[in-house]
């Protein structure tokens, strides 16, 4: 049987020697925070006025700068150019899939936080 543990990325590695774990972690944290932000703002009302400004400043500006999805594209391209098919595929797909889970978790937590005060008054 193949040793699947050896197929996993080494958490101490960088883009030059393996999976860029730091970039992966930053993108996942950013996806989580963006999910929380957008859900929280959506529950406060329509995307107008101060909510729209907060979304653009914090969501697009700050979290857009914090996350490094352009680096994801470059690192994936570097893996492909060096014929590291497994690293390219697992890194790209893993970032998108785990990012989706993180965003969903952020949405769920923001929804739960927002509904708690309303439940307490009933």
C-alpha positions as CSV (number, residue, x, y, z in Angstrom):
1,X,0.0,0.0,0.0
2,X,1.3,3.5,-0.8
3,X,2.4,5.7,2.1
4,X,-0.1,8.5,1.9
5,X,1.5,10.5,4.7
6,X,4.4,11.2,2.4
7,X,2.0,12.7,-0.2
8,X,0.9,15.4,2.3
9,X,2.7,18.8,2.2
10,X,5.3,19.4,4.9
11,X,4.1,22.2,7.1
12,X,7.6,23.5,7.5
13,X,8.1,23.9,3.7
14,X,7.9,26.9,1.5
15,X,7.0,27.4,-2.2
16,X,10.5,26.6,-3.3
17,X,10.6,23.2,-1.6
18,X,7.0,22.2,-1.1
19,X,3.5,23.5,-0.3
20,X,3.5,27.2,0.7
21,X,1.8,26.6,4.0
22,X,1.9,30.3,5.1
23,X,0.1,31.5,2.0
24,X,-2.4,28.7,2.4
25,X,-3.1,29.7,6.1
26,X,-3.4,33.4,5.3
27,X,-6.0,32.6,2.5
28,X,-8.0,30.4,4.8
29,X,-8.1,32.9,7.7
30,X,-9.0,35.6,5.2
31,X,-11.8,33.5,3.8
32,X,-13.2,32.9,7.3
33,X,-13.0,36.6,8.2
34,X,-14.7,37.6,4.9
35,X,-17.5,35.1,5.5
36,X,-18.0,36.6,9.0
37,X,-17.9,40.2,7.8
38,X,-20.3,39.7,4.8
39,X,-22.8,37.7,6.8
40,X,-22.7,40.2,9.7
41,X,-23.2,43.1,7.3
42,X,-26.0,41.3,5.4
43,X,-27.9,40.8,8.7
44,X,-27.7,44.4,9.5
45,X,-29.5,45.5,6.4
46,X,-29.1,46.3,2.7
47,X,-25.7,47.0,1.1
48,X,-26.0,50.7,1.2
49,X,-24.6,53.6,3.1
50,X,-22.1,52.8,5.9
51,X,-22.5,49.0,5.4
52,X,-21.4,49.3,1.8
53,X,-18.4,51.5,2.8
54,X,-17.4,49.0,5.5
55,X,-17.8,46.1,3.0
56,X,-15.6,47.9,0.5
57,X,-13.0,49.1,3.0
58,X,-12.7,46.0,5.2
59,X,-13.8,43.3,2.8
60,X,-12.3,44.4,-0.5
61,X,-9.5,46.6,0.8
62,X,-8.2,45.1,4.0
63,X,-9.1,41.4,3.6
64,X,-8.4,41.6,-0.1
65,X,-4.9,42.9,0.7
66,X,-4.5,40.3,3.5
67,X,-5.3,37.3,1.4
68,X,-2.9,36.3,-1.3
69,X,-4.9,34.6,-4.0
70,X,-2.6,36.0,-6.6
71,X,0.2,34.2,-4.9
72,X,-1.9,31.1,-5.0
73,X,-2.0,31.4,-8.8
74,X,1.7,32.1,-9.1
75,X,2.7,29.3,-6.8
76,X,0.4,26.8,-8.6
77,X,1.9,27.9,-11.9
78,X,5.4,27.4,-10.5
79,X,4.5,23.9,-9.4
80,X,3.1,23.1,-12.9
81,X,6.2,24.5,-14.6
82,X,8.4,22.3,-12.5
83,X,6.1,19.3,-13.2
84,X,5.0,19.0,-9.6
85,X,1.5,17.9,-10.5
86,X,0.4,16.6,-7.1
87,X,1.6,19.8,-5.4
88,X,-0.1,22.0,-7.9
89,X,-3.4,20.2,-7.8
90,X,-3.5,19.6,-4.1
91,X,-2.5,23.2,-3.3
92,X,-4.9,24.8,-5.7
93,X,-7.9,22.5,-4.9
94,X,-7.1,22.4,-1.2
95,X,-7.0,26.2,-0.9
96,X,-10.3,26.6,-2.7
97,X,-12.1,23.7,-0.8
98,X,-10.8,24.6,2.6
99,X,-11.4,28.2,1.9
100,X,-15.0,27.3,1.1
101,X,-15.3,25.5,4.4
102,X,-13.7,28.4,6.3
103,X,-16.1,30.9,4.6
104,X,-19.1,28.7,5.5
105,X,-17.8,28.5,9.1
106,X,-17.4,32.3,9.2
107,X,-21.0,32.8,7.9
108,X,-22.4,30.3,10.4
109,X,-20.6,31.9,13.3
110,X,-21.7,35.4,12.3
111,X,-25.3,34.2,11.9
112,X,-25.2,32.6,15.3
113,X,-23.7,35.7,16.9
114,X,-26.2,38.0,15.3
115,X,-29.3,35.9,16.3
116,X,-28.2,35.4,19.9
117,X,-29.5,38.8,21.2
118,X,-32.8,38.4,19.5
119,X,-33.3,35.0,21.1
120,X,-32.5,36.4,24.5
121,X,-35.4,39.0,24.3
122,X,-38.1,36.4,23.4
